[in-house]
Amino acid sequence: MNGAALERVFRAASGRIIAALAARFRDLSLSEDAFSESCLRALRAWPERGAPDDPAAWLYRVAERAALDALRKERVAAERRPEPPEPEPSAEDITMDDDRVIPDERLRLIFICCHPAVAPDGRAALTLRLVCGLSVTEIARAFLVQDEALAQRIVRAKRKIAAAGVPFELPAPAFWSERLDAVLSTLEVAYSKAHEDADGRGAHAGFAAEVLHLTKLLTELVPNEANVFALAALVRYAEARRPARASEGVMVPLSEQDPARFRRELIEEADALQMKALDLAPLSPRTLQAELQRIWCARASLADPPPWREALRLYDRLLAIRDDAVVRLNRAVVLAETESLEAALREVESLAAPALANFLPYHAVQADLLRRTGRLDEARAAYAAALALDPSPAERRWLERKAEGLLRPVS
């Protein structure tokens, strides 16, 4: 197993294992440190001996022993008494497999990290770091902030949870509403990391199945919350398009994706969820975002005209209640098709801000508009900026083809 394969295993297992450790030891820092130690031991052992049949179970057992060792050493240092022997393996140690580590433990940890004692700007960030295993840089780019500021949020959030004595249990339903927005934001960003990878082969590909499951579970736990149903619908619409999002390893733009390849069973499930969301709150931001996904999934074939006009109407509604750079950037893509390339480019150029410097879609959209308006030198620079931000393989190939096309006449 090479280094890249090991990293994929560690990323896929991190949230499950840290969640299970936190449930047992009631200490986020201890759980995170123990998992890191198990990864270090795997790096030493697996290349030489081969990976175990169940890597996640191996990592959990080693992390659990590391946590117990750390607790014993703390106790011995405090009490100055002989260290007790390591306990015999429990039935849980012997029988635990990857399927049993979560999903329930992960959802519990998400609610813990989103406790109202934690500052709002730190809740989703902490959850994405601990539960999803995203790097500080990945989370910072998702929230359009600098790495250093994001890292400080996470540190403050962990300290607050420890200082406030936050109980490591799923809160009673009466307390869910005060945490729900942060929980949904976490799941939204987690899914976006899977969605960035058009051909579904990257390190975060597993998030798609996780978020599909957890959003379904949340619709059962919170049956009258529009945002829950809207997010559940949104990820199903987006995931339904997965088979059409790449061709021969290259990303396919939204308007060129073949509806014949969409997963109709997911679309039907999403339609039912979206109908519930529309009944509860037709103009909530997440309901409108899901509606934007729905209109693309409603196409029967590529012969149907792209729903650009409907998309613009929905983006205008969304902008009226949630005016942010990402909404404006996506709306600019639609403006290019409904009004003019120049109007779209003016909108994108008005967004220029330090936080967008590390936001790959900003550079990709700008590059495409500059290319189509004939500003080729600027387009080359924008494509280079996008490619420098480590796009997924399918998106990289698409960007590279567009950049190479600048050497030929613009179509």
Summary of the structure (lengths in Angstrom):
residues: 411
radius of gyration: 23.1
end to end distance: 44.8
largest distance: 79.1
contacts: 1306
relative contact order: 0.07
helix: 73%
strand: 1%
